[in-house]
């Protein structure tokens, strides 16, 4: 305890600032690492096969949620393939 009496208020403020910065950086690292683990875990938990991913992409690309009952959508590719999607009347 004899060594601490030689420090001035400026020294104590400097030490406190260093400690606060270190705690802030440690909290940010743990936050980043935790989010990384959660993101990878969420992707692993909700993984889909290739067909489900393709259907999701098709649904998003053509806006199939806006297709009304009784309407159809026809998509033609450059290779001559025709895809027709029909929403039946309910």
PDB file of N, CA, C and O in Angstrom:
ATOM      1  N   UNK A   1       0.813  -1.198   0.000  1.00  0.00           N
ATOM      2  CA  UNK A   1       0.000   0.000   0.000  1.00  0.00           C
ATOM      3  C   UNK A   1       0.857   1.263   0.000  1.00  0.00           C
ATOM      4  O   UNK A   1       0.375   2.349  -0.322  1.00  0.00           O
ATOM      5  N   UNK A   2       2.094   1.115   0.353  1.00  0.00           N
ATOM      6  CA  UNK A   2       2.988   2.275   0.359  1.00  0.00           C
ATOM      7  C   UNK A   2       3.242   2.781  -1.058  1.00  0.00           C
ATOM      8  O   UNK A   2       3.454   3.976  -1.262  1.00  0.00           O
ATOM      9  N   UNK A   3       3.222   1.882  -2.033  1.00  0.00           N
ATOM     10  CA  UNK A   3       3.509   2.278  -3.413  1.00  0.00           C
ATOM     11  C   UNK A   3       2.371   3.107  -4.006  1.00  0.00           C
ATOM     12  O   UNK A   3       2.603   3.941  -4.881  1.00  0.00           O
ATOM     13  N   UNK A   4       1.151   2.885  -3.536  1.00  0.00           N
ATOM     14  CA  UNK A   4       0.006   3.598  -4.104  1.00  0.00           C
ATOM     15  C   UNK A   4      -0.063   5.064  -3.682  1.00  0.00           C
ATOM     16  O   UNK A   4      -0.702   5.867  -4.362  1.00  0.00           O
ATOM     17  N   UNK A   5       0.565   5.419  -2.601  1.00  0.00           N
ATOM     18  CA  UNK A   5       0.466   6.808  -2.138  1.00  0.00           C
ATOM     19  C   UNK A   5       1.278   7.763  -2.999  1.00  0.00           C
ATOM     20  O   UNK A   5       1.085   8.977  -2.931  1.00  0.00           O
ATOM     21  N   UNK A   6       2.192   7.220  -3.813  1.00  0.00           N
ATOM     22  CA  UNK A   6       3.020   8.075  -4.664  1.00  0.00           C
ATOM     23  C   UNK A   6       2.313   8.480  -5.959  1.00  0.00           C
ATOM     24  O   UNK A   6       2.785   9.379  -6.656  1.00  0.00           O
ATOM     25  N   UNK A   7       1.188   7.833  -6.294  1.00  0.00           N
ATOM     26  CA  UNK A   7       0.477   8.158  -7.525  1.00  0.00           C
ATOM     27  C   UNK A   7      -0.377   9.407  -7.333  1.00  0.00           C
ATOM     28  O   UNK A   7      -1.008   9.590  -6.292  1.00  0.00           O
ATOM     29  N   UNK A   8      -0.386  10.262  -8.354  1.00  0.00           N
ATOM     30  CA  UNK A   8      -1.212  11.469  -8.307  1.00  0.00           C
ATOM     31  C   UNK A   8      -2.585  11.161  -8.917  1.00  0.00           C
ATOM     32  O   UNK A   8      -2.821  10.061  -9.417  1.00  0.00           O
ATOM     33  N   UNK A   9      -3.474  12.136  -8.870  1.00  0.00           N
ATOM     34  CA  UNK A   9      -4.815  11.966  -9.433  1.00  0.00           C
ATOM     35  C   UNK A   9      -4.749  11.764 -10.947  1.00  0.00           C
ATOM     36  O   UNK A   9      -5.572  11.048 -11.517  1.00  0.00           O
ATOM     37  N   UNK A  10      -3.775  12.393 -11.592  1.00  0.00           N
ATOM     38  CA  UNK A  10      -3.598  12.222 -13.034  1.00  0.00           C
ATOM     39  C   UNK A  10      -3.250  10.775 -13.367  1.00  0.00           C
ATOM     40  O   UNK A  10      -3.763  10.214 -14.335  1.00  0.00           O
ATOM     41  N   UNK A  11      -2.380  10.175 -12.564  1.00  0.00           N
ATOM     42  CA  UNK A  11      -2.030   8.763 -12.773  1.00  0.00           C
ATOM     43  C   UNK A  11      -3.251   7.865 -12.608  1.00  0.00           C
ATOM     44  O   UNK A  11      -3.461   6.949 -13.402  1.00  0.00           O
ATOM     45  N   UNK A  12      -4.047   8.123 -11.589  1.00  0.00           N
ATOM     46  CA  UNK A  12      -5.237   7.302 -11.356  1.00  0.00           C
ATOM     47  C   UNK A  12      -6.252   7.459 -12.491  1.00  0.00           C
ATOM     48  O   UNK A  12      -6.883   6.482 -12.895  1.00  0.00           O
ATOM     49  N   UNK A  13      -6.414   8.683 -13.008  1.00  0.00           N
ATOM     50  CA  UNK A  13      -7.315   8.893 -14.143  1.00  0.00           C
ATOM     51  C   UNK A  13      -6.801   8.181 -15.398  1.00  0.00           C
ATOM     52  O   UNK A  13      -7.578   7.621 -16.171  1.00  0.00           O
ATOM     53  N   UNK A  14      -5.487   8.213 -15.584  1.00  0.00           N
ATOM     54  CA  UNK A  14      -4.889   7.515 -16.715  1.00  0.00           C
ATOM     55  C   UNK A  14      -5.127   6.011 -16.605  1.00  0.00           C
ATOM     56  O   UNK A  14      -5.512   5.374 -17.586  1.00  0.00           O
ATOM     57  N   UNK A  15      -4.903   5.438 -15.429  1.00  0.00           N
ATOM     58  CA  UNK A  15      -5.141   4.004 -15.215  1.00  0.00           C
ATOM     59  C   UNK A  15      -6.616   3.649 -15.410  1.00  0.00           C
ATOM     60  O   UNK A  15      -6.939   2.610 -15.988  1.00  0.00           O
ATOM     61  N   UNK A  16      -7.494   4.502 -14.934  1.00  0.00           N
ATOM     62  CA  UNK A  16      -8.927   4.251 -15.082  1.00  0.00           C
ATOM     63  C   UNK A  16      -9.336   4.286 -16.557  1.00  0.00           C
ATOM     64  O   UNK A  16     -10.154   3.480 -17.001  1.00  0.00           O
ATOM     65  N   UNK A  17      -8.762   5.224 -17.308  1.00  0.00           N
ATOM     66  CA  UNK A  17      -9.060   5.307 -18.736  1.00  0.00           C
ATOM     67  C   UNK A  17      -8.586   4.057 -19.465  1.00  0.00           C
ATOM     68  O   UNK A  17      -9.303   3.508 -20.302  1.00  0.00           O
ATOM     69  N   UNK A  18      -7.388   3.614 -19.148  1.00  0.00           N
ATOM     70  CA  UNK A  18      -6.863   2.395 -19.769  1.00  0.00           C
ATOM     71  C   UNK A  18      -7.749   1.202 -19.421  1.00  0.00           C
ATOM     72  O   UNK A  18      -8.041   0.377 -20.287  1.00  0.00           O
ATOM     73  N   UNK A  19      -8.173   1.103 -18.179  1.00  0.00           N
ATOM     74  CA  UNK A  19      -9.027  -0.005 -17.757  1.00  0.00           C
ATOM     75  C   UNK A  19     -10.378   0.038 -18.476  1.00  0.00           C
ATOM     76  O   UNK A  19     -10.876  -0.999 -18.912  1.00  0.00           O
ATOM     77  N   UNK A  20     -10.970   1.218 -18.601  1.00  0.00           N
ATOM     78  CA  UNK A  20     -12.250   1.338 -19.303  1.00  0.00           C
ATOM     79  C   UNK A  20     -12.126   0.975 -20.784  1.00  0.00           C
ATOM     80  O   UNK A  20     -12.998   0.303 -21.335  1.00  0.00           O
ATOM     81  N   UNK A  21     -11.054   1.416 -21.420  1.00  0.00           N
ATOM     82  CA  UNK A  21     -10.846   1.082 -22.830  1.00  0.00           C
ATOM     83  C   UNK A  21     -10.650  -0.416 -22.988  1.00  0.00           C
ATOM     84  O   UNK A  21     -11.188  -1.016 -23.919  1.00  0.00           O
ATOM     85  N   UNK A  22      -9.887  -1.028 -22.091  1.00  0.00           N
ATOM     86  CA  UNK A  22      -9.668  -2.472 -22.156  1.00  0.00           C
ATOM     87  C   UNK A  22     -10.981  -3.234 -21.966  1.00  0.00           C
ATOM     88  O   UNK A  22     -11.246  -4.198 -22.684  1.00  0.00           O
ATOM     89  N   UNK A  23     -11.796  -2.812 -21.013  1.00  0.00           N
ATOM     90  CA  UNK A  23     -13.082  -3.470 -20.794  1.00  0.00           C
ATOM     91  C   UNK A  23     -14.009  -3.300 -22.000  1.00  0.00           C
ATOM     92  O   UNK A  23     -14.718  -4.234 -22.374  1.00  0.00           O
ATOM     93  N   UNK A  24     -14.003  -2.115 -22.605  1.00  0.00           N
ATOM     94  CA  UNK A  24     -14.820  -1.871 -23.794  1.00  0.00           C
ATOM     95  C   UNK A  24     -14.392  -2.781 -24.949  1.00  0.00           C
ATOM     96  O   UNK A  24     -15.228  -3.386 -25.620  1.00  0.00           O
ATOM     97  N   UNK A  25     -13.076  -2.867 -25.168  1.00  0.00           N
ATOM     98  CA  UNK A  25     -12.578  -3.717 -26.247  1.00  0.00           C
ATOM     99  C   UNK A  25     -12.878  -5.188 -25.978  1.00  0.00           C
ATOM    100  O   UNK A  25     -13.234  -5.920 -26.902  1.00  0.00           O
ATOM    101  N   UNK A  26     -12.743  -5.626 -24.744  1.00  0.00           N
ATOM    102  CA  UNK A  26     -13.050  -7.017 -24.408  1.00  0.00           C
ATOM    103  C   UNK A  26     -14.534  -7.306 -24.628  1.00  0.00           C
ATOM    104  O   UNK A  26     -14.888  -8.367 -25.142  1.00  0.00           O
ATOM    105  N   UNK A  27     -15.395  -6.379 -24.246  1.00  0.00           N
ATOM    106  CA  UNK A  27     -16.833  -6.569 -24.448  1.00  0.00           C
ATOM    107  C   UNK A  27     -17.165  -6.638 -25.938  1.00  0.00           C
ATOM    108  O   UNK A  27     -17.995  -7.451 -26.344  1.00  0.00           O
ATOM    109  N   UNK A  28     -16.534  -5.803 -26.755  1.00  0.00           N
ATOM    110  CA  UNK A  28     -16.781  -5.824 -28.200  1.00  0.00           C
ATOM    111  C   UNK A  28     -16.306  -7.136 -28.825  1.00  0.00           C
ATOM    112  O   UNK A  28     -16.962  -7.675 -29.717  1.00  0.00           O
ATOM    113  N   UNK A  29     -15.172  -7.645 -28.359  1.00  0.00           N
ATOM    114  CA  UNK A  29     -14.668  -8.920 -28.888  1.00  0.00           C
ATOM    115  C   UNK A  29     -15.626 -10.043 -28.533  1.00  0.00           C
ATOM    116  O   UNK A  29     -15.956 -10.860 -29.392  1.00  0.00           O
ATOM    117  N   UNK A  30     -16.081 -10.105 -27.288  1.00  0.00           N
ATOM    118  CA  UNK A  30     -17.031 -11.145 -26.886  1.00  0.00           C
ATOM    119  C   UNK A  30     -18.360 -11.002 -27.636  1.00  0.00           C
ATOM    120  O   UNK A  30     -18.974 -12.002 -28.008  1.00  0.00           O
ATOM    121  N   UNK A  31     -18.796  -9.778 -27.853  1.00  0.00           N
ATOM    122  CA  UNK A  31     -20.032  -9.532 -28.606  1.00  0.00           C
ATOM    123  C   UNK A  31     -19.886 -10.028 -30.041  1.00  0.00           C
ATOM    124  O   UNK A  31     -20.765 -10.720 -30.554  1.00  0.00           O
ATOM    125  N   UNK A  32     -18.769  -9.673 -30.692  1.00  0.00           N
ATOM    126  CA  UNK A  32     -18.519 -10.096 -32.060  1.00  0.00           C
ATOM    127  C   UNK A  32     -18.433 -11.619 -32.147  1.00  0.00           C
ATOM    128  O   UNK A  32     -19.025 -12.231 -33.036  1.00  0.00           O
ATOM    129  N   UNK A  33     -17.695 -12.221 -31.222  1.00  0.00           N
ATOM    130  CA  UNK A  33     -17.523 -13.674 -31.229  1.00  0.00           C
ATOM    131  C   UNK A  33     -18.855 -14.380 -30.973  1.00  0.00           C
ATOM    132  O   UNK A  33     -19.152 -15.390 -31.610  1.00  0.00           O
ATOM    133  N   UNK A  34     -19.649 -13.860 -30.056  1.00  0.00           N
ATOM    134  CA  UNK A  34     -20.955 -14.447 -29.772  1.00  0.00           C
ATOM    135  C   UNK A  34     -21.889 -14.359 -30.961  1.00  0.00           C
ATOM    136  O   UNK A  34     -22.586 -15.326 -31.272  1.00  0.00           O
ATOM    137  N   UNK A  35     -21.916 -13.206 -31.639  1.00  0.00           N
ATOM    138  CA  UNK A  35     -22.760 -13.067 -32.829  1.00  0.00           C
ATOM    139  C   UNK A  35     -22.298 -13.991 -33.949  1.00  0.00           C
ATOM    140  O   UNK A  35     -23.117 -14.541 -34.684  1.00  0.00           O
ATOM    141  N   UNK A  36     -20.988 -14.161 -34.076  1.00  0.00           N
ATOM    142  CA  UNK A  36     -20.467 -15.069 -35.087  1.00  0.00           C
ATOM    143  C   UNK A  36     -20.938 -16.494 -34.821  1.00  0.00           C
ATOM    144  O   UNK A  36     -21.372 -17.187 -35.740  1.00  0.00           O
ATOM    145  N   UNK A  37     -20.854 -16.929 -33.577  1.00  0.00           N
ATOM    146  CA  UNK A  37     -21.313 -18.274 -33.231  1.00  0.00           C
ATOM    147  C   UNK A  37     -22.818 -18.420 -33.431  1.00  0.00           C
ATOM    148  O   UNK A  37     -23.278 -19.442 -33.941  1.00  0.00           O
ATOM    149  N   UNK A  38     -23.585 -17.411 -33.034  1.00  0.00           N
ATOM    150  CA  UNK A  38     -25.034 -17.475 -33.223  1.00  0.00           C
ATOM    151  C   UNK A  38     -25.413 -17.519 -34.702  1.00  0.00           C
ATOM    152  O   UNK A  38     -26.303 -18.271 -35.098  1.00  0.00           O
ATOM    153  N   UNK A  39     -24.734 -16.711 -35.513  1.00  0.00           N
ATOM    154  CA  UNK A  39     -25.040 -16.674 -36.940  1.00  0.00           C
ATOM    155  C   UNK A  39     -24.742 -18.020 -37.600  1.00  0.00           C
ATOM    156  O   UNK A  39     -25.544 -18.529 -38.383  1.00  0.00           O
ATOM    157  N   UNK A  40     -23.590 -18.587 -37.278  1.00  0.00           N
ATOM    158  CA  UNK A  40     -23.248 -19.892 -37.862  1.00  0.00           C
ATOM    159  C   UNK A  40     -24.162 -20.988 -37.335  1.00  0.00           C
ATOM    160  O   UNK A  40     -24.545 -21.893 -38.076  1.00  0.00           O
ATOM    161  N   UNK A  41     -24.504 -20.907 -36.077  1.00  0.00           N
ATOM    162  CA  UNK A  41     -25.411 -21.893 -35.509  1.00  0.00           C
ATOM    163  C   UNK A  41     -26.793 -21.803 -36.115  1.00  0.00           C
ATOM    164  O   UNK A  41     -27.433 -22.827 -36.355  1.00  0.00           O
ATOM    165  N   UNK A  42     -27.266 -20.590 -36.365  1.00  0.00           N
ATOM    166  CA  UNK A  42     -28.581 -20.396 -36.974  1.00  0.00           C
ATOM    167  C   UNK A  42     -28.595 -20.949 -38.396  1.00  0.00           C
ATOM    168  O   UNK A  42     -29.555 -21.599 -38.809  1.00  0.00           O
ATOM    169  N   UNK A  43     -27.517 -20.686 -39.143  1.00  0.00           N
ATOM    170  CA  UNK A  43     -27.443 -21.223 -40.504  1.00  0.00           C
ATOM    171  C   UNK A  43     -27.418 -22.747 -40.492  1.00  0.00           C
ATOM    172  O   UNK A  43     -28.053 -23.386 -41.330  1.00  0.00           O
ATOM    173  N   UNK A  44     -26.683 -23.331 -39.542  1.00  0.00           N
ATOM    174  CA  UNK A  44     -26.604 -24.786 -39.463  1.00  0.00           C
ATOM    175  C   UNK A  44     -27.952 -25.368 -39.053  1.00  0.00           C
ATOM    176  O   UNK A  44     -28.371 -26.395 -39.587  1.00  0.00           O
ATOM    177  N   UNK A  45     -28.622 -24.733 -38.127  1.00  0.00           N
ATOM    178  CA  UNK A  45     -29.903 -25.241 -37.632  1.00  0.00           C
ATOM    179  C   UNK A  45     -30.980 -25.169 -38.718  1.00  0.00           C
ATOM    180  O   UNK A  45     -31.808 -26.072 -38.837  1.00  0.00           O
ATOM    181  N   UNK A  46     -30.964 -24.092 -39.507  1.00  0.00           N
ATOM    182  CA  UNK A  46     -31.995 -23.872 -40.529  1.00  0.00           C
ATOM    183  C   UNK A  46     -31.493 -24.154 -41.943  1.00  0.00           C
ATOM    184  O   UNK A  46     -31.952 -23.534 -42.902  1.00  0.00           O
ATOM    185  N   UNK A  47     -30.572 -25.069 -42.069  1.00  0.00           N
ATOM    186  CA  UNK A  47     -30.039 -25.378 -43.398  1.00  0.00           C
ATOM    187  C   UNK A  47     -31.106 -26.074 -44.250  1.00  0.00           C
ATOM    188  O   UNK A  47     -31.978 -26.779 -43.743  1.00  0.00           O
ATOM    189  N   UNK A  48     -31.001 -25.850 -45.553  1.00  0.00           N
ATOM    190  CA  UNK A  48     -31.964 -26.418 -46.492  1.00  0.00           C
ATOM    191  C   UNK A  48     -31.195 -27.146 -47.589  1.00  0.00           C
ATOM    192  O   UNK A  48     -30.014 -26.888 -47.822  1.00  0.00           O
ATOM    193  N   UNK A  49     -31.883 -28.047 -48.247  1.00  0.00           N
ATOM    194  CA  UNK A  49     -31.248 -28.724 -49.369  1.00  0.00           C
ATOM    195  C   UNK A  49     -31.292 -27.814 -50.599  1.00  0.00           C
ATOM    196  O   UNK A  49     -31.896 -26.742 -50.568  1.00  0.00           O
ATOM    197  N   UNK A  50     -30.650 -28.252 -51.671  1.00  0.00           N
ATOM    198  CA  UNK A  50     -30.529 -27.414 -52.865  1.00  0.00           C
ATOM    199  C   UNK A  50     -31.877 -27.129 -53.515  1.00  0.00           C
ATOM    200  O   UNK A  50     -32.084 -26.040 -54.050  1.00  0.00           O
ATOM    201  N   UNK A  51     -32.788 -28.082 -53.479  1.00  0.00           N
ATOM    202  CA  UNK A  51     -34.100 -27.868 -54.096  1.00  0.00           C
ATOM    203  C   UNK A  51     -34.902 -26.811 -53.342  1.00  0.00           C
ATOM    204  O   UNK A  51     -35.564 -25.978 -53.961  1.00  0.00           O
ATOM    205  N   UNK A  52     -34.849 -26.841 -52.018  1.00  0.00           N
ATOM    206  CA  UNK A  52     -35.574 -25.842 -51.230  1.00  0.00           C
ATOM    207  C   UNK A  52     -34.985 -24.454 -51.449  1.00  0.00           C
ATOM    208  O   UNK A  52     -35.726 -23.475 -51.539  1.00  0.00           O
ATOM    209  N   UNK A  53     -33.648 -24.357 -51.538  1.00  0.00           N
ATOM    210  CA  UNK A  53     -33.018 -23.065 -51.808  1.00  0.00           C
ATOM    211  C   UNK A  53     -33.394 -22.551 -53.200  1.00  0.00           C
ATOM    212  O   UNK A  53     -33.616 -21.354 -53.379  1.00  0.00           O
ATOM    213  N   UNK A  54     -33.467 -23.453 -54.187  1.00  0.00           N
ATOM    214  CA  UNK A  54     -33.856 -23.047 -55.541  1.00  0.00           C
ATOM    215  C   UNK A  54     -35.302 -22.563 -55.569  1.00  0.00           C
ATOM    216  O   UNK A  54     -35.611 -21.575 -56.234  1.00  0.00           O
ATOM    217  N   UNK A  55     -36.186 -23.246 -54.857  1.00  0.00           N
ATOM    218  CA  UNK A  55     -37.587 -22.817 -54.812  1.00  0.00           C
ATOM    219  C   UNK A  55     -37.721 -21.461 -54.123  1.00  0.00           C
ATOM    220  O   UNK A  55     -38.505 -20.617 -54.558  1.00  0.00           O
ATOM    221  N   UNK A  56     -36.955 -21.248 -53.045  1.00  0.00           N
ATOM    222  CA  UNK A  56     -36.984 -19.948 -52.376  1.00  0.00           C
ATOM    223  C   UNK A  56     -36.499 -18.842 -53.308  1.00  0.00           C
ATOM    224  O   UNK A  56     -37.072 -17.753 -53.336  1.00  0.00           O
ATOM    225  N   UNK A  57     -35.438 -19.123 -54.075  1.00  0.00           N
ATOM    226  CA  UNK A  57     -34.921 -18.128 -55.018  1.00  0.00           C
ATOM    227  C   UNK A  57     -35.932 -17.830 -56.118  1.00  0.00           C
ATOM    228  O   UNK A  57     -36.118 -16.672 -56.493  1.00  0.00           O
ATOM    229  N   UNK A  58     -36.582 -18.863 -56.633  1.00  0.00           N
ATOM    230  CA  UNK A  58     -37.610 -18.679 -57.659  1.00  0.00           C
ATOM    231  C   UNK A  58     -38.777 -17.857 -57.113  1.00  0.00           C
ATOM    232  O   UNK A  58     -39.288 -16.962 -57.786  1.00  0.00           O
ATOM    233  N   UNK A  59     -39.185 -18.170 -55.897  1.00  0.00           N
ATOM    234  CA  UNK A  59     -40.291 -17.460 -55.250  1.00  0.00           C
ATOM    235  C   UNK A  59     -39.961 -15.976 -55.101  1.00  0.00           C
ATOM    236  O   UNK A  59     -40.799 -15.116 -55.373  1.00  0.00           O
ATOM    237  N   UNK A  60     -38.729 -15.680 -54.665  1.00  0.00           N
ATOM    238  CA  UNK A  60     -38.322 -14.286 -54.473  1.00  0.00           C
ATOM    239  C   UNK A  60     -38.106 -13.567 -55.803  1.00  0.00           C
ATOM    240  O   UNK A  60     -38.482 -12.404 -55.943  1.00  0.00           O
ATOM    241  N   UNK A  61     -37.504 -14.246 -56.779  1.00  0.00           N
ATOM    242  CA  UNK A  61     -37.156 -13.595 -58.043  1.00  0.00           C
ATOM    243  C   UNK A  61     -38.392 -13.177 -58.835  1.00  0.00           C
ATOM    244  O   UNK A  61     -38.397 -12.113 -59.453  1.00  0.00           O
ATOM    245  N   UNK A  62     -39.430 -13.997 -58.823  1.00  0.00           N
ATOM    246  CA  UNK A  62     -40.619 -13.703 -59.622  1.00  0.00           C
ATOM    247  C   UNK A  62     -41.770 -13.137 -58.801  1.00  0.00           C
ATOM    248  O   UNK A  62     -42.841 -12.875 -59.349  1.00  0.00           O
ATOM    249  N   UNK A  63     -41.577 -12.946 -57.516  1.00  0.00           N
ATOM    250  CA  UNK A  63     -42.634 -12.375 -56.684  1.00  0.00           C
ATOM    251  C   UNK A  63     -43.878 -13.231 -56.671  1.00  0.00           C
ATOM    252  O   UNK A  63     -44.982 -12.723 -56.863  1.00  0.00           O
ATOM    253  N   UNK A  64     -43.719 -14.510 -56.449  1.00  0.00           N
ATOM    254  CA  UNK A  64     -44.854 -15.431 -56.511  1.00  0.00           C
ATOM    255  C   UNK A  64     -45.857 -15.210 -55.391  1.00  0.00           C
ATOM    256  O   UNK A  64     -46.979 -15.711 -55.463  1.00  0.00           O
ATOM    257  N   UNK A  65     -45.478 -14.477 -54.369  1.00  0.00           N
ATOM    258  CA  UNK A  65     -46.433 -14.185 -53.300  1.00  0.00           C
ATOM    259  C   UNK A  65     -47.514 -13.211 -53.770  1.00  0.00           C
ATOM    260  O   UNK A  65     -48.583 -13.131 -53.166  1.00  0.00           O
ATOM    261  N   UNK A  66     -47.238 -12.472 -54.844  1.00  0.00           N
ATOM    262  CA  UNK A  66     -48.209 -11.509 -55.371  1.00  0.00           C
ATOM    263  C   UNK A  66     -49.134 -12.134 -56.415  1.00  0.00           C
ATOM    264  O   UNK A  66     -50.047 -11.472 -56.909  1.00  0.00           O
ATOM    265  N   UNK A  67     -48.905 -13.392 -56.748  1.00  0.00           N
ATOM    266  CA  UNK A  67     -49.726 -14.092 -57.737  1.00  0.00           C
ATOM    267  C   UNK A  67     -51.096 -14.385 -57.140  1.00  0.00           C
ATOM    268  O   UNK A  67     -51.201 -15.062 -56.118  1.00  0.00           O
ATOM    269  N   UNK A  68     -52.148 -13.873 -57.780  1.00  0.00           N
ATOM    270  CA  UNK A  68     -53.518 -14.024 -57.286  1.00  0.00           C
ATOM    271  C   UNK A  68     -54.091 -15.378 -57.701  1.00  0.00           C
ATOM    272  O   UNK A  68     -53.626 -15.967 -58.677  1.00  0.00           O
ATOM    273  N   UNK A  69     -55.095 -15.880 -56.974  1.00  0.00           N
ATOM    274  CA  UNK A  69     -55.731 -17.144 -57.367  1.00  0.00           C
ATOM    275  C   UNK A  69     -56.313 -17.051 -58.780  1.00  0.00           C
ATOM    276  O   UNK A  69     -57.001 -16.089 -59.121  1.00  0.00           O
ATOM    277  N   UNK A  70     -56.025 -18.063 -59.588  1.00  0.00           N
ATOM    278  CA  UNK A  70     -56.483 -18.087 -60.971  1.00  0.00           C
ATOM    279  C   UNK A  70     -55.489 -17.491 -61.952  1.00  0.00           C
ATOM    280  O   UNK A  70     -55.681 -17.626 -63.160  1.00  0.00           O
ATOM    281  N   UNK A  71     -54.439 -16.840 -61.482  1.00  0.00           N
ATOM    282  CA  UNK A  71     -53.429 -16.250 -62.360  1.00  0.00           C
ATOM    283  C   UNK A  71     -52.296 -17.245 -62.592  1.00  0.00           C
ATOM    284  O   UNK A  71     -52.072 -18.162 -61.802  1.00  0.00           O
ATOM    285  N   UNK A  72     -51.599 -17.037 -63.687  1.00  0.00           N
ATOM    286  CA  UNK A  72     -50.444 -17.880 -63.980  1.00  0.00           C
ATOM    287  C   UNK A  72     -49.271 -17.000 -64.379  1.00  0.00           C
ATOM    288  O   UNK A  72     -49.441 -15.844 -64.769  1.00  0.00           O
ATOM    289  N   UNK A  73     -48.095 -17.563 -64.275  1.00  0.00           N
ATOM    290  CA  UNK A  73     -46.863 -16.868 -64.635  1.00  0.00           C
ATOM    291  C   UNK A  73     -46.095 -17.789 -65.570  1.00  0.00           C
ATOM    292  O   UNK A  73     -45.931 -18.976 -65.285  1.00  0.00           O
ATOM    293  N   UNK A  74     -45.626 -17.246 -66.680  1.00  0.00           N
ATOM    294  CA  UNK A  74     -44.857 -18.031 -67.636  1.00  0.00           C
ATOM    295  C   UNK A  74     -43.473 -17.405 -67.744  1.00  0.00           C
ATOM    296  O   UNK A  74     -43.336 -16.215 -68.028  1.00  0.00           O
ATOM    297  N   UNK A  75     -42.455 -18.218 -67.513  1.00  0.00           N
ATOM    298  CA  UNK A  75     -41.066 -17.771 -67.626  1.00  0.00           C
ATOM    299  C   UNK A  75     -40.392 -18.593 -68.717  1.00  0.00           C
ATOM    300  O   UNK A  75     -40.462 -19.822 -68.720  1.00  0.00           O
ATOM    301  N   UNK A  76     -39.736 -17.894 -69.646  1.00  0.00           N
ATOM    302  CA  UNK A  76     -39.033 -18.577 -70.736  1.00  0.00           C
ATOM    303  C   UNK A  76     -37.542 -18.300 -70.607  1.00  0.00           C
ATOM    304  O   UNK A  76     -37.128 -17.162 -70.383  1.00  0.00           O
ATOM    305  N   UNK A  77     -36.752 -19.337 -70.748  1.00  0.00           N
ATOM    306  CA  UNK A  77     -35.302 -19.185 -70.669  1.00  0.00           C
ATOM    307  C   UNK A  77     -34.728 -19.003 -72.067  1.00  0.00           C
ATOM    308  O   UNK A  77     -35.423 -19.187 -73.066  1.00  0.00           O
ATOM    309  N   UNK A  78     -33.448 -18.638 -72.125  1.00  0.00           N
ATOM    310  CA  UNK A  78     -32.794 -18.455 -73.419  1.00  0.00           C
ATOM    311  C   UNK A  78     -32.645 -19.778 -74.158  1.00  0.00           C
ATOM    312  O   UNK A  78     -32.587 -19.802 -75.387  1.00  0.00           O
ATOM    313  N   UNK A  79     -32.583 -20.874 -73.416  1.00  0.00           N
ATOM    314  CA  UNK A  79     -32.437 -22.184 -74.037  1.00  0.00           C
ATOM    315  C   UNK A  79     -33.741 -22.768 -74.541  1.00  0.00           C
ATOM    316  O   UNK A  79     -33.744 -23.882 -75.064  1.00  0.00           O
ATOM    317  N   UNK A  80     -34.849 -22.058 -74.402  1.00  0.00           N
ATOM    318  CA  UNK A  80     -36.125 -22.531 -74.895  1.00  0.00           C
ATOM    319  C   UNK A  80     -36.963 -23.248 -73.858  1.00  0.00           C
ATOM    320  O   UNK A  80     -38.042 -23.748 -74.179  1.00  0.00           O
ATOM    321  N   UNK A  81     -36.500 -23.311 -72.639  1.00  0.00           N
ATOM    322  CA  UNK A  81     -37.264 -23.956 -71.574  1.00  0.00           C
ATOM    323  C   UNK A  81     -38.378 -23.015 -71.111  1.00  0.00           C
ATOM    324  O   UNK A  81     -38.144 -21.822 -70.912  1.00  0.00           O
ATOM    325  N   UNK A  82     -39.568 -23.543 -70.942  1.00  0.00           N
ATOM    326  CA  UNK A  82     -40.711 -22.757 -70.488  1.00  0.00           C
ATOM    327  C   UNK A  82     -41.183 -23.298 -69.149  1.00  0.00           C
ATOM    328  O   UNK A  82     -41.419 -24.496 -68.992  1.00  0.00           O
ATOM    329  N   UNK A  83     -41.315 -22.395 -68.189  1.00  0.00           N
ATOM    330  CA  UNK A  83     -41.798 -22.760 -66.859  1.00  0.00           C
ATOM    331  C   UNK A  83     -43.104 -22.016 -66.638  1.00  0.00           C
ATOM    332  O   UNK A  83     -43.147 -20.788 -66.716  1.00  0.00           O
ATOM    333  N   UNK A  84     -44.166 -22.758 -66.361  1.00  0.00           N
ATOM    334  CA  UNK A  84     -45.466 -22.146 -66.099  1.00  0.00           C
ATOM    335  C   UNK A  84     -45.845 -22.438 -64.654  1.00  0.00           C
ATOM    336  O   UNK A  84     -45.823 -23.585 -64.206  1.00  0.00           O
ATOM    337  N   UNK A  85     -46.193 -21.378 -63.939  1.00  0.00           N
ATOM    338  CA  UNK A  85     -46.611 -21.497 -62.545  1.00  0.00           C
ATOM    339  C   UNK A  85     -48.041 -20.991 -62.461  1.00  0.00           C
ATOM    340  O   UNK A  85     -48.346 -19.886 -62.910  1.00  0.00           O
ATOM    341  N   UNK A  86     -48.903 -21.795 -61.892  1.00  0.00           N
ATOM    342  CA  UNK A  86     -50.328 -21.481 -61.832  1.00  0.00           C
ATOM    343  C   UNK A  86     -50.795 -21.584 -60.389  1.00  0.00           C
ATOM    344  O   UNK A  86     -50.529 -22.573 -59.706  1.00  0.00           O
ATOM    345  N   UNK A  87     -51.500 -20.544 -59.930  1.00  0.00           N
ATOM    346  CA  UNK A  87     -52.106 -20.586 -58.601  1.00  0.00           C
ATOM    347  C   UNK A  87     -53.584 -20.899 -58.782  1.00  0.00           C
ATOM    348  O   UNK A  87     -54.320 -20.088 -59.344  1.00  0.00           O
ATOM    349  N   UNK A  88     -54.033 -22.070 -58.312  1.00  0.00           N
ATOM    350  CA  UNK A  88     -55.438 -22.454 -58.524  1.00  0.00           C
ATOM    351  C   UNK A  88     -56.397 -21.570 -57.731  1.00  0.00           C
ATOM    352  O   UNK A  88     -56.045 -20.991 -56.703  1.00  0.00           O
ATOM    353  N   UNK A  89     -57.620 -21.489 -58.248  1.00  0.00           N
ATOM    354  CA  UNK A  89     -58.662 -20.742 -57.536  1.00  0.00           C
ATOM    355  C   UNK A  89     -59.095 -21.559 -56.333  1.00  0.00           C
ATOM    356  O   UNK A  89     -59.238 -22.779 -56.405  1.00  0.00           O
ATOM    357  N   UNK A  90     -59.295 -20.878 -55.252  1.00  0.00           N
ATOM    358  CA  UNK A  90     -59.683 -21.589 -54.024  1.00  0.00           C
ATOM    359  C   UNK A  90     -61.149 -21.462 -53.746  1.00  0.00           C
ATOM    360  O   UNK A  90     -61.637 -22.001 -52.753  1.00  0.00           O
TER     361      UNK A  90
END
